[in-house]
Amino acid sequence: MAENIYGIHAVKAFLDNAPERLIEVYVLKGRDDKRLLPLINELRNIGISIQFFNRETLDKKANGEVHQGIIAKVHPAKELNENDLDSILSNTQNPLLLVLDGVTDPHNLGACLRTADATGVSAVIVPKDKSAQLSSVARKVACGAAEVIPLIKVTNLARTLRDIQQQHNIWVIGTAGEATETIYQTKLTGALALVMGAEGDGMRRLTRETCDQLVSIPMNGSVSSLNVSVATGVCLFEIVRQRLA
């Protein structure tokens, strides 16, 4: 079933990375935007059908989402699974994986994907159940990263973590507020999977027990935790810093 994506960045990302999935595009009639017009021309050049609508009609097609004057109808992507993850790891030197355990907010998923792309993450792993879907909201927040970063959906997260430990020699680091060792005291230069838990609940018990090591982010103010997407950024960029050192 086709799906809609919204916004200039999201549509541009599809054009650059998966143009074969574009079906048609809806544009706000009379919209004079310096970012939008070149995108429309690129779409026309590859033969994509473009239809122009007034704001009321386009807003209805957007179902309440912020669309920036452009909506694209696209074919859904192939869902990636454990077999795809094994293939990625077999062909990647010193891989860096991001694992999201129970992150259910699509805004957080999109923000994590964006940060994952910026930090060179090889793939993002999520459980099939109790996770945010790669919705139009997540895609828009990801600003194009959703079309670049492989999103692996797994049936049993703890089993998948054990598999990558045993078969690919990947060190699995989980984040936990009570961990005595901080992210800044930990060596993060090897093949690594960073596990981020859901806000509030954190990682599930089996996920936590599967981790090789638990680390925390030092908190010096009155708040006890960070938004999961912010915490993900802190951890991933510390990994990047160490790898570049």
Protein Blocks (a to p, Z undefined) as FASTA:
>chain_A
ZZddedjklmmmmmmmmmmlpmbdcddehiacfklmmmmmmmmmnopacddddfklmmmm
nnopaekhpacdddddddddfklmmmmmmmcghiaddddehiabfklmmmmmmmmmmnop
abdcddfbhpacddfklmmmnnomlmmmccdddfblmlmmmmmmmmnopacddddfklmb
dfklpcckbccddddddehjlpafklmmmpmbdcddddfblbfbdcfklmmmmmmmmmmm
mmmZZ
